[in-house]
């Protein structure tokens, strides 16, 4: 009985075992093509805005950190 059940499961095709996906390409095309004055990297909403601001903040922090250590390493330590 167990062998027969496993055989039935293995004979199913992948398409019947998986969930159906909804094609939302046309909805996204309408969203990103409408002329509302926003740049394309912010048209996704709050999630895109948060990702953009986080990336910009990390980039600014990393640049300032690199410049600081360049300045520190360019000045030799004074012997005591």
N, C-alpha and C positions, 0 to 999 in steps of 0.2 A: 504494500500500500504506500509506504513512504517513497519507495523507488519510483512508483508510478506518478506520484505528485511531483517529485523532482524532475521527472522526464517531461511532464506537462509544462512546468515553469521554464525549463530550458528550451522548449520548442517555441515559446513565444518570441515574437520579433521585438526588437528594441523599441520600435515606435509604439507598440501597444503597452509596453511596460513603463515608458517614460511619460512625463506630463507634457501636455500641449503648451507650447509657447505662443504668446500673442505677438504679432508683428506690429510694433509701434513706430516704425521708421517714418511713416508719413506724418504722424503726430509730432515727432521730434523735428522733422523738416519744417513744418509750419511754425513751430516755436522758434527755431533758430533763424528762420528767414524773415520773420516779421520785423518791420522797421520801427523800433521803439527807442532808438538812441543808445541802447546798451551795447557795450562791446561783446563779442561772441563768447568770450571766456566767462562772462557774468550772466548770460541769459538762462542758465540752469537754475537760478534761484539762490536761496540762502546757503545751500550746501556749496555751490561754486564760489560764492562770495567769501565764505569762511575759509575754504581751501586757498583762494587767492591771497587773502590777508595773512594767513598763516605762512604761506610760501614767501610772501614779500617780507614779513617780519623776520623769518629765519635767515633770509638772504641778507637783510640789513645787519642783523646781529653777527652773522658769519663774516661779513666784510669788515665791520668794526673790530671784531676780535682779531682778524688777520692783520689789520693795520696797527692795532695796539702791539701785537707781538713783533711786528716788523720794527716798530719804534723801540721797543724794549731790547730787542736783540741787536739793534744798530748802535746802541750806547754801551760801551764797555763798562764792566763793573770796576769800581774804584777799590784798589787794595787797601786793607785796613792796616 
